[in-house]
């Protein structure tokens, strides 16, 4: 048939008229039409049914409701051909696309402690003793770093380290895929290029990194560099990426919007509230633009999540339940997407077989390398790691190694990836580290107040400075200054003596001055005195437990000088009539500390044992020196 024949012209006019007459409505709301572009995703034998694209929006913790919606889709036997997600929607959608079913997804996610998932450091029991001792100095109200002549704050308010390890564990079988079209369900994740402001559609590469980058909420999680681009949360530019699903080849779209609604006037009284609202406004605008492209063939789902916020991760079970309940309520709406039993069975079988084929490709671990640190640091890290021995890939063992590195506090990011070099029959473990960009000088500031509620009180301002990696051998320099009721200065140099840091040397000086009253039994002050103390010492020590997580033991030499001077005597006796009391001590010191408290302040579990024994000579005033032995413990 000639393209300009009357019959061809009649067919083209009829098709155009049908398109014009199609009503732009979805879920009872007016929407605009959107043309689909050719698919770039995997195309198996074309099904007789429309291809379904599932779009999952971002919304932080509210995204747990996506799990319940996925369960509803499986119950209705809706075969999803493509998945696109943003932020938390990318994480839920990516894990589902990699082969998990909805029930597995719920079981795995609900088994996690989301309340502690984003803490900036590892659990206190796993820290080195040096890091634990910082907790007992004071509780800081401000922590910042100093680098390149300027003060710096961490790039994120919380840490994504545990989340990254979780994503790596669940996507380990996908690391060999050339693109995300090779997943059991083809998938795309949306991020934002923070340098250009453009949306980035992630369709290949490291799936775990793509999911993490999509959820790089500004100011909460540090942005992630992927393929030379600094990527942030995709919700800033495309929180409901309907257009991407259509470009993948979706004939119809099921879009699930769990975004945070705009806040009311009552929350706009602070800088934080206004900043949050501005981000929500940008997100809501691009969501509404996407909703406007839905047609009557599509379906928009908006689970009612009430006042639950994007930060309510500890309420994950409740959010999943709300998603389930909503999924049950829309079964009738989902019915039009239900496939024939045989068709759905083939779809389900294909997903399962593809997931099994991917997992079977993980081989033995034969080598490893560390990236992101200089050669001097590398020489110290390598001997401390548990090197691969040709056994199968043990995710628990790998994660334990990375958590050991994270517990040092030196690294902003600790991640890994498995690679299989061409022609190799085994896996190479690639450990990727990123040093804290707000170190190596760390400052902590805090204060404490004390009162007897009868007019007497005291105030102390404390500032600490910690300089890590002062030398390539791992030297650390700690300083602490205190002003107020007690004026003091403490400084210590910690020097590892070998690459594994299981033997160290330490030298320190501790000087303090404090004024206090001597009271009668009835509470009346008899005198005010000034107590001065100076202590210097040097120790050889070794950590107890792996990397000193249990505590440490020391033996060394110590010398101290203490002096008590009366400043004011109540009554007829003048201070000048009472000479100061001074004594000196010098000897050998043995000290032991074992600390397994979960918190330094108000611990709920664990223990702390501390003991010190000193044997030497003591002289008081002008009297001859004498031998002494002192034991202190708690």
C-alpha positions as CSV (number, residue, x, y, z in Angstrom):
1,X,0.0,0.0,0.0
2,X,1.4,3.4,-1.1
3,X,2.0,5.7,1.9
4,X,0.1,8.5,0.1
5,X,-2.8,6.4,-1.0
6,X,-6.4,7.4,0.1
7,X,-6.6,4.3,2.2
8,X,-3.3,5.1,4.1
9,X,-4.4,8.7,4.7
10,X,-7.8,7.5,6.1
11,X,-6.0,5.1,8.5
12,X,-3.6,7.8,9.7
13,X,-6.5,10.3,10.2
14,X,-8.5,7.7,12.2
15,X,-5.6,7.0,14.5
16,X,-5.0,10.7,15.1
17,X,-8.7,11.2,15.9
18,X,-8.6,8.3,18.5
19,X,-5.6,9.9,20.2
20,X,-7.4,13.3,20.4
21,X,-10.5,11.7,21.9
22,X,-8.7,9.8,24.6
23,X,-9.5,11.4,28.0
24,X,-6.5,12.6,30.1
25,X,-7.7,11.3,33.5
26,X,-6.2,9.0,36.1
27,X,-7.7,7.9,39.4
28,X,-10.5,10.4,38.8
29,X,-8.1,13.3,38.5
30,X,-7.4,15.4,35.3
31,X,-4.0,14.6,33.9
32,X,-2.1,15.2,30.7
33,X,-1.1,12.7,28.0
34,X,2.5,11.5,27.5
35,X,3.9,9.8,24.5
36,X,6.0,6.7,25.1
37,X,9.4,6.5,23.6
38,X,11.1,3.3,22.3
39,X,12.2,0.8,24.9
40,X,15.9,0.7,25.8
41,X,15.3,-2.2,28.2
42,X,15.5,-6.0,27.7
43,X,12.7,-7.2,25.4
44,X,12.0,-10.9,25.6
45,X,9.3,-12.4,23.4
46,X,6.6,-9.7,23.2
47,X,3.7,-10.7,25.6
48,X,0.1,-10.5,24.5
49,X,-0.6,-8.2,27.5
50,X,0.5,-4.6,28.0
51,X,3.9,-4.1,29.6
52,X,3.6,-2.8,33.1
53,X,5.9,-0.2,34.6
54,X,6.0,0.3,38.3
55,X,7.2,3.7,39.6
56,X,8.0,4.1,43.3
57,X,8.5,7.5,44.6
58,X,10.9,8.7,47.3
59,X,9.8,9.7,50.8
60,X,12.4,8.4,53.3
61,X,11.0,6.1,55.9
62,X,7.5,6.4,54.4
63,X,8.9,4.3,51.5
64,X,8.5,1.2,53.7
65,X,4.8,1.4,52.6
66,X,6.1,0.3,49.1
67,X,6.6,-3.2,50.5
68,X,2.9,-3.5,51.4
69,X,2.0,-2.3,47.9
70,X,4.3,-4.9,46.3
71,X,2.6,-7.6,48.3
72,X,-0.8,-6.3,47.0
73,X,0.5,-6.5,43.4
74,X,1.7,-10.1,44.0
75,X,-1.7,-11.0,45.5
76,X,-3.5,-9.6,42.5
77,X,-1.0,-11.4,40.2
78,X,0.2,-8.3,38.5
79,X,3.4,-9.0,36.5
80,X,5.7,-6.0,36.7
81,X,7.9,-5.7,33.6
82,X,9.9,-2.6,34.6
83,X,10.6,-0.8,37.9
84,X,11.8,2.8,38.3
85,X,12.5,4.2,41.8
86,X,13.7,7.4,43.4
87,X,15.4,7.6,46.8
88,X,13.7,5.1,49.2
89,X,11.6,4.0,46.3
90,X,14.8,3.1,44.5
91,X,16.0,1.0,47.4
92,X,12.7,-1.0,47.7
93,X,12.3,-1.2,44.0
94,X,16.0,-2.2,43.4
95,X,15.9,-5.0,45.9
96,X,12.6,-6.3,44.4
97,X,14.0,-6.0,40.9
98,X,17.1,-8.0,41.9
99,X,15.0,-11.0,42.7
100,X,13.5,-10.7,46.2
101,X,9.7,-11.3,46.4
102,X,7.6,-9.0,48.6
103,X,7.4,-11.3,51.6
104,X,11.2,-11.8,51.6
105,X,11.7,-8.1,51.3
106,X,9.5,-7.5,54.4
107,X,11.2,-10.3,56.4
108,X,14.7,-9.0,55.7
109,X,13.9,-5.3,56.3
110,X,11.9,-5.9,59.5
111,X,14.8,-7.9,61.0
112,X,17.0,-4.9,61.0
113,X,17.5,-2.3,63.7
114,X,16.5,0.8,61.8
115,X,16.7,2.9,64.9
116,X,20.5,2.6,64.9
117,X,21.0,2.1,61.2
118,X,22.2,5.6,60.6
119,X,24.4,6.3,63.6
120,X,27.6,8.1,62.7
121,X,29.8,5.6,64.4
122,X,29.9,1.9,65.1
123,X,28.4,0.6,68.4
124,X,30.5,1.8,71.3
125,X,31.6,-1.7,72.3
126,X,33.4,-2.1,69.0
127,X,35.4,1.1,69.2
128,X,39.1,1.3,70.1
129,X,39.7,2.2,73.8
130,X,41.1,5.6,72.7
131,X,37.7,6.5,71.1
132,X,35.9,5.2,74.2
133,X,37.9,7.3,76.5
134,X,36.7,10.4,74.7
135,X,33.2,9.7,75.8
136,X,34.3,9.9,79.5
137,X,35.9,13.3,79.0
138,X,32.6,15.0,78.4
139,X,29.4,15.0,76.3
140,X,30.1,17.4,73.5
141,X,27.5,19.9,72.3
142,X,29.6,20.7,69.2
143,X,31.9,18.6,67.1
144,X,33.8,19.9,64.1
145,X,37.0,19.4,62.2
146,X,39.8,21.6,61.0
147,X,41.5,21.1,57.7
148,X,43.3,23.2,55.1
149,X,43.0,26.3,57.2
150,X,39.2,26.2,57.8
151,X,36.7,24.6,60.2
152,X,34.5,21.9,58.7
153,X,31.5,19.9,59.6
154,X,30.7,16.4,58.5
155,X,29.1,16.2,55.0
156,X,26.1,14.4,56.3
157,X,24.2,14.5,59.6
158,X,24.1,10.7,59.8
159,X,26.1,7.9,58.4
160,X,25.0,5.7,55.6
161,X,27.7,3.0,56.3
162,X,25.3,0.4,57.7
163,X,22.9,1.0,54.9
164,X,25.6,0.6,52.2
165,X,26.7,-2.7,53.7
166,X,23.1,-3.8,53.7
167,X,22.6,-2.9,50.1
168,X,25.9,-4.6,49.2
169,X,24.8,-7.8,50.9
170,X,21.5,-7.9,49.1
171,X,22.9,-7.1,45.6
172,X,26.1,-9.0,45.7
173,X,24.9,-11.4,43.0
174,X,24.2,-8.6,40.5
175,X,27.7,-7.1,40.4
176,X,28.7,-8.9,37.1
177,X,25.7,-7.5,35.1
178,X,26.5,-5.1,32.2
179,X,23.3,-3.2,32.8
180,X,20.3,-3.2,35.1
181,X,18.3,-4.8,32.2
182,X,19.9,-8.1,33.3
183,X,18.1,-8.1,36.6
184,X,15.1,-10.4,37.1
185,X,13.1,-7.2,36.5
186,X,14.7,-4.4,34.5
187,X,15.3,-1.4,36.7
188,X,16.3,2.2,36.8
189,X,17.3,4.5,39.8
190,X,17.1,8.3,39.7
191,X,19.7,10.6,41.2
192,X,20.5,14.3,40.9
193,X,23.8,15.6,39.5
194,X,24.6,18.2,42.2
195,X,27.0,20.1,39.9
196,X,24.5,20.5,37.0
197,X,21.1,20.0,38.7
198,X,20.1,17.5,36.1
199,X,18.4,14.2,36.7
200,X,20.6,11.1,36.3
201,X,19.0,7.9,35.2
202,X,21.2,5.1,36.5
203,X,20.9,2.0,34.3
204,X,24.2,0.2,34.7
205,X,27.2,-0.2,36.9
206,X,27.2,-0.9,40.7
207,X,23.6,-1.5,41.8
208,X,24.3,-0.9,45.5
209,X,26.0,2.4,44.7
210,X,23.1,3.4,42.5
211,X,20.6,2.7,45.2
212,X,22.7,4.6,47.8
213,X,23.2,7.6,45.5
214,X,19.5,7.9,44.8
215,X,18.9,8.3,48.6
216,X,21.6,10.9,49.2
217,X,19.2,13.2,51.0
218,X,20.8,16.7,51.2
219,X,22.2,17.5,54.6
220,X,21.3,14.0,55.9
221,X,23.5,11.6,53.9
222,X,26.8,12.6,52.3
223,X,26.5,12.8,48.4
224,X,28.1,9.9,46.5
225,X,30.6,10.1,43.6
226,X,29.7,7.7,40.8
227,X,31.5,7.7,37.5
228,X,33.0,11.1,38.2
229,X,29.7,12.8,39.1
230,X,28.6,14.0,42.6
231,X,25.2,12.5,43.0
232,X,22.4,13.5,45.4
233,X,18.9,12.4,46.1
234,X,16.8,12.0,43.0
235,X,13.7,13.4,44.6
236,X,15.1,16.9,44.0
237,X,14.4,16.6,40.3
238,X,12.2,13.6,39.6
239,X,10.6,12.0,42.6
240,X,8.0,10.1,40.6
241,X,9.8,9.2,37.3
242,X,6.9,8.2,35.2
243,X,8.7,9.4,32.0
244,X,11.6,7.0,32.6
245,X,9.2,4.0,32.9
246,X,7.7,4.9,29.6
247,X,11.1,5.2,27.9
248,X,11.9,1.7,29.2
249,X,8.9,0.4,27.2
250,X,6.0,0.5,29.7
251,X,2.6,0.5,28.0
252,X,0.9,1.3,31.3
253,X,2.2,2.7,34.5
254,X,1.4,2.0,38.2
255,X,2.8,4.9,40.1
256,X,3.0,4.9,43.9
257,X,3.5,8.2,45.6
258,X,4.5,8.2,49.3
259,X,6.1,11.6,49.3
260,X,5.9,13.8,52.4
261,X,3.0,16.3,52.2
262,X,3.7,20.0,52.6
263,X,3.8,21.1,56.2
264,X,1.5,23.5,57.9
265,X,2.2,27.0,59.2
266,X,3.0,25.7,62.7
267,X,6.2,24.0,61.5
268,X,7.6,27.0,59.7
269,X,8.9,28.9,62.8
270,X,12.5,27.6,62.5
271,X,15.3,27.7,59.9
272,X,15.2,23.9,59.8
273,X,11.4,23.8,59.2
274,X,11.6,26.4,56.4
275,X,14.5,24.6,54.7
276,X,12.7,21.3,54.9
277,X,9.6,22.9,53.5
278,X,11.5,24.3,50.6
279,X,12.9,20.9,49.6
280,X,9.4,19.4,49.9
281,X,8.0,22.2,47.6
282,X,10.6,21.4,44.9
283,X,9.8,17.7,45.3
284,X,6.0,18.2,45.2
285,X,6.2,20.3,42.1
286,X,8.1,17.7,40.1
287,X,5.7,15.0,41.4
288,X,2.7,16.9,40.2
289,X,4.3,17.4,36.8
290,X,4.7,13.6,36.6
291,X,1.2,12.9,37.8
292,X,-0.1,15.2,35.0
293,X,1.4,12.8,32.4
294,X,-0.7,9.8,33.6
295,X,-3.6,8.6,31.5
296,X,-6.7,6.7,32.1
297,X,-4.8,3.5,31.3
298,X,-2.4,4.2,34.2
299,X,-3.0,3.9,38.0
300,X,-1.9,6.3,40.7
301,X,-1.7,4.9,44.2
302,X,-1.3,7.2,47.2
303,X,-1.2,5.2,50.5
304,X,-2.6,7.3,53.4
305,X,0.4,7.4,55.8
306,X,-1.0,10.2,58.1
307,X,1.6,12.2,60.1
308,X,4.3,9.6,59.8
309,X,7.4,11.4,58.5
310,X,10.3,10.6,56.3
311,X,12.6,10.2,59.4
312,X,10.4,7.6,61.2
313,X,12.6,4.6,60.3
314,X,12.0,3.0,63.7
315,X,8.3,2.8,62.8
316,X,9.0,0.6,59.8
317,X,6.6,-2.2,60.8
318,X,3.8,0.3,61.1
319,X,4.5,1.7,57.7
320,X,4.6,-1.7,56.0
321,X,1.3,-2.5,57.7
322,X,-0.2,0.7,56.3
323,X,1.0,-0.2,52.9
324,X,-0.5,-3.7,53.2
325,X,-3.9,-2.3,54.3
326,X,-3.9,0.2,51.5
327,X,-3.0,-2.6,49.0
328,X,-6.0,-4.6,50.2
329,X,-8.3,-1.6,49.7
330,X,-7.2,-1.2,46.0
331,X,-7.4,-4.8,44.9
332,X,-10.4,-3.9,42.7
333,X,-8.4,-1.2,41.0
334,X,-5.5,-3.6,40.5
335,X,-7.7,-6.3,39.0
336,X,-7.5,-4.8,35.5
337,X,-3.8,-5.4,35.5
338,X,-4.1,-9.1,36.6
339,X,-2.5,-11.6,34.2
340,X,-3.8,-15.0,33.2
341,X,-2.6,-17.6,35.7
342,X,-0.3,-19.3,33.1
343,X,1.2,-15.9,32.1
344,X,1.8,-14.9,35.7
345,X,3.4,-18.3,36.5
346,X,5.8,-17.9,33.6
347,X,6.7,-14.4,34.8
348,X,7.3,-15.5,38.3
349,X,9.4,-18.5,37.2
350,X,11.5,-16.3,35.0
351,X,12.3,-14.0,37.9
352,X,13.2,-16.8,40.2
353,X,15.4,-18.6,37.6
354,X,17.2,-15.3,36.7
355,X,17.9,-14.6,40.4
356,X,19.3,-18.1,40.9
357,X,21.5,-17.8,37.8
358,X,22.9,-14.6,39.1
359,X,23.7,-15.9,42.6
360,X,25.4,-19.0,41.1
361,X,28.1,-16.7,39.5
362,X,29.7,-15.7,42.8
363,X,33.0,-17.5,43.0
364,X,35.8,-18.0,45.5
365,X,37.7,-15.1,47.0
366,X,41.3,-15.2,45.8
367,X,42.7,-11.7,46.2
368,X,42.0,-8.2,47.6
369,X,43.1,-4.6,47.3
370,X,42.5,-1.4,49.1
371,X,41.6,1.9,47.4
372,X,41.3,5.4,48.6
373,X,44.3,5.7,50.9
374,X,47.9,6.7,50.3
375,X,50.8,4.1,50.2
376,X,51.9,4.8,53.8
377,X,48.4,4.2,55.2
378,X,48.1,1.1,52.9
379,X,51.2,-0.4,54.4
380,X,49.7,-0.2,57.9
381,X,46.2,-1.4,56.9
382,X,47.2,-4.5,54.9
383,X,48.7,-6.6,57.7
384,X,45.8,-5.9,60.0
385,X,43.2,-7.3,57.5
386,X,42.1,-10.9,57.4
387,X,43.4,-11.8,53.9
388,X,41.3,-14.0,51.6
389,X,42.3,-17.7,51.7
390,X,40.5,-19.1,48.6
391,X,37.3,-20.0,50.4
392,X,33.9,-19.0,49.2
393,X,32.7,-15.4,49.6
394,X,31.7,-14.9,53.3
395,X,29.7,-11.7,53.6
396,X,29.7,-11.8,57.4
397,X,33.5,-12.0,57.4
398,X,33.9,-9.2,54.9
399,X,31.5,-6.9,56.8
400,X,33.3,-7.7,60.1
401,X,36.6,-6.5,58.4
402,X,35.0,-3.3,57.3
403,X,33.4,-2.6,60.6
404,X,36.8,-2.9,62.2
405,X,38.1,-0.2,59.9
406,X,35.1,2.0,60.5
407,X,35.5,1.7,64.3
408,X,38.8,3.5,64.1
409,X,36.8,6.7,63.3
410,X,39.3,7.7,60.5
411,X,37.0,7.0,57.5
412,X,33.8,8.8,56.2
413,X,33.0,5.9,53.9
414,X,33.9,2.2,54.2
415,X,32.6,0.1,51.3
416,X,33.6,-2.9,49.2
417,X,32.9,-4.6,45.9
418,X,33.6,-7.9,44.4
419,X,35.3,-8.0,41.0
420,X,36.2,-10.9,38.7
421,X,39.1,-10.0,36.4
422,X,38.9,-11.3,32.8
423,X,39.9,-14.9,32.6
424,X,39.9,-15.3,36.4
425,X,37.9,-18.1,38.1
426,X,37.8,-16.2,41.4
427,X,36.7,-13.0,43.0
428,X,38.8,-10.0,44.0
429,X,37.7,-8.1,47.1
430,X,38.0,-4.4,46.5
431,X,37.9,-2.3,49.7
432,X,37.1,1.3,49.1
433,X,37.9,3.8,51.8
434,X,37.4,7.6,52.0
435,X,39.1,9.5,54.8
436,X,37.0,11.9,56.7
437,X,37.1,15.2,54.7
438,X,36.6,17.1,58.0
439,X,39.7,15.7,59.7
440,X,42.4,14.9,60.7
441,X,42.1,17.7,63.3
442,X,38.9,17.0,65.4
443,X,37.5,19.5,67.9
444,X,34.9,18.8,70.5
445,X,33.3,21.4,72.8
446,X,31.1,20.9,75.8
447,X,30.2,22.1,79.3
448,X,28.8,20.9,82.5
449,X,26.9,22.6,85.3
450,X,26.6,21.6,89.0
451,X,24.3,23.0,91.7
452,X,23.1,22.1,95.1
453,X,19.9,24.2,94.6
454,X,20.9,26.3,97.6
455,X,22.9,29.0,95.9
456,X,26.1,27.0,95.3
457,X,27.1,25.8,91.9
458,X,29.9,25.3,89.5
459,X,30.5,25.6,85.7
460,X,33.1,24.0,83.5
461,X,33.9,24.6,79.8
462,X,35.8,21.7,78.1
463,X,37.5,21.7,74.7
464,X,39.3,18.8,73.3
465,X,41.5,18.4,70.2
466,X,42.5,15.2,68.6
467,X,45.0,15.0,65.7
468,X,45.0,11.6,64.0
469,X,47.7,10.3,61.7
470,X,50.3,12.9,62.8
471,X,52.8,10.7,61.1
472,X,52.6,7.9,58.5
473,X,53.1,5.4,61.4
474,X,49.8,6.4,62.9
475,X,50.8,8.8,65.6
476,X,47.9,10.4,67.4
477,X,48.0,13.5,69.6
478,X,45.2,14.2,72.1
479,X,44.7,17.5,74.0
480,X,42.1,18.6,76.5
481,X,41.6,22.0,78.1
482,X,39.1,22.7,80.9
483,X,38.1,26.1,82.3
484,X,35.8,26.8,85.3
485,X,35.7,25.2,88.7
486,X,38.7,23.2,87.6
487,X,41.3,24.6,85.3
488,X,43.3,21.9,83.5
489,X,45.4,20.8,80.6
490,X,45.9,17.2,79.4
491,X,48.1,16.2,76.5
492,X,49.0,12.7,75.3
493,X,51.0,11.3,72.3
494,X,50.0,7.7,71.3
495,X,52.5,5.9,69.0
496,X,51.8,2.5,67.5
497,X,54.9,0.3,67.6
498,X,53.9,-2.1,64.8
499,X,51.7,-2.2,61.7
500,X,48.9,-4.2,63.4
501,X,48.7,-1.7,66.3
502,X,48.8,-4.4,68.9
503,X,51.6,-2.7,70.8
504,X,51.9,1.0,71.5
505,X,53.9,3.6,73.5
506,X,52.3,6.6,75.2
507,X,53.6,9.7,76.9
508,X,51.3,12.2,78.7
509,X,51.1,15.2,81.0
510,X,48.1,16.1,83.1
511,X,48.0,19.5,85.0
512,X,45.0,20.6,87.1
513,X,44.1,23.4,89.5
514,X,40.9,23.4,91.5
515,X,39.5,25.6,94.3
516,X,37.1,24.1,96.8
517,X,35.6,24.7,100.3
518,X,36.1,22.6,103.4
519,X,32.8,22.3,105.2
520,X,31.7,21.6,108.7
521,X,29.2,18.9,109.3
522,X,26.4,21.5,109.4
523,X,27.4,22.8,105.9
524,X,29.2,26.0,107.1
525,X,32.4,26.6,105.2
526,X,35.6,26.5,107.3
527,X,38.1,27.2,104.7
528,X,38.8,27.6,100.9
529,X,41.8,25.9,99.5
530,X,43.5,25.6,96.1
531,X,44.7,22.1,95.0
532,X,47.3,21.8,92.3
533,X,48.3,18.6,90.6
534,X,50.8,17.7,87.9
535,X,51.4,14.2,86.6
536,X,53.7,13.0,83.8
537,X,54.2,9.5,82.6
538,X,55.2,7.2,79.8
539,X,53.7,3.7,79.1
540,X,54.1,0.7,77.0
541,X,50.7,-0.9,76.3
542,X,48.7,-3.4,74.3
543,X,45.1,-3.5,73.3
544,X,42.9,-6.2,74.7
545,X,40.6,-7.9,72.2
546,X,40.7,-7.3,68.5
547,X,41.9,-3.7,67.9
548,X,41.5,-2.9,71.5
549,X,37.7,-3.3,71.5
550,X,37.8,-4.8,75.0
551,X,40.1,-2.3,76.5
552,X,43.9,-1.9,77.0
553,X,46.6,-2.7,79.5
554,X,49.7,-0.5,80.3
555,X,52.9,-0.6,82.3
556,X,55.2,2.4,82.6
557,X,56.8,5.1,84.8
558,X,54.9,7.9,86.4
559,X,55.8,11.0,88.5
560,X,53.4,13.4,90.2
561,X,53.4,16.5,92.3
562,X,50.5,17.7,94.4
563,X,50.1,20.8,96.4
564,X,47.3,22.1,98.7
565,X,47.3,25.8,99.6
566,X,44.9,27.5,102.0
567,X,43.5,30.8,100.5
568,X,40.9,31.8,103.1
569,X,40.3,30.6,106.7
570,X,37.0,31.4,108.3
571,X,37.5,32.8,111.8
572,X,40.6,34.2,113.5
573,X,43.2,32.1,111.7
574,X,44.8,33.7,108.7
575,X,45.7,31.7,105.6
576,X,49.3,32.9,105.9
577,X,49.6,31.1,109.2
578,X,49.1,27.7,107.6
579,X,51.8,26.6,105.2
580,X,50.9,24.8,102.0
581,X,51.2,21.0,102.0
582,X,53.1,19.5,99.1
583,X,54.1,15.9,98.2
584,X,55.9,14.1,95.4
585,X,55.5,10.6,94.1
586,X,57.5,8.6,91.5
587,X,57.4,5.0,90.6
588,X,56.2,2.2,88.3
589,X,52.6,2.1,87.2
590,X,50.4,-0.8,86.0
591,X,47.0,0.1,84.6
592,X,44.1,-1.9,83.2
593,X,40.8,-0.8,81.7
594,X,38.1,-3.0,80.2
595,X,35.1,-1.1,78.8
596,X,32.1,-2.7,77.2
597,X,29.4,-0.1,78.1
598,X,27.0,0.6,75.3
599,X,26.9,4.3,76.3
600,X,29.2,6.3,78.5
601,X,26.3,8.3,79.9
602,X,23.3,6.4,81.2
603,X,24.4,2.9,79.9
604,X,21.8,0.2,79.7
605,X,24.1,-2.7,79.3
606,X,27.8,-3.7,79.5
607,X,30.5,-3.0,82.1
608,X,33.5,-0.9,82.8
609,X,36.4,-2.1,85.0
610,X,39.4,0.1,85.8
611,X,42.4,-0.6,88.0
612,X,45.7,1.1,88.6
613,X,48.6,0.1,90.9
614,X,51.6,2.3,91.6
615,X,54.7,1.3,93.5
616,X,57.5,3.8,94.2
617,X,58.7,6.5,96.6
618,X,56.8,9.4,98.1
619,X,58.0,12.5,99.9
620,X,55.7,14.8,101.9
621,X,56.8,18.4,102.7
622,X,60.5,18.2,103.9
623,X,60.3,14.7,105.3
624,X,62.5,12.0,103.9
625,X,61.0,9.9,101.1
626,X,59.5,6.5,101.8
627,X,58.3,3.6,99.8
628,X,54.6,3.3,99.0
629,X,52.2,1.1,97.1
630,X,48.8,2.4,96.1
631,X,46.0,0.5,94.4
632,X,42.9,2.2,92.9
633,X,40.0,0.4,91.2
634,X,36.5,0.8,90.2
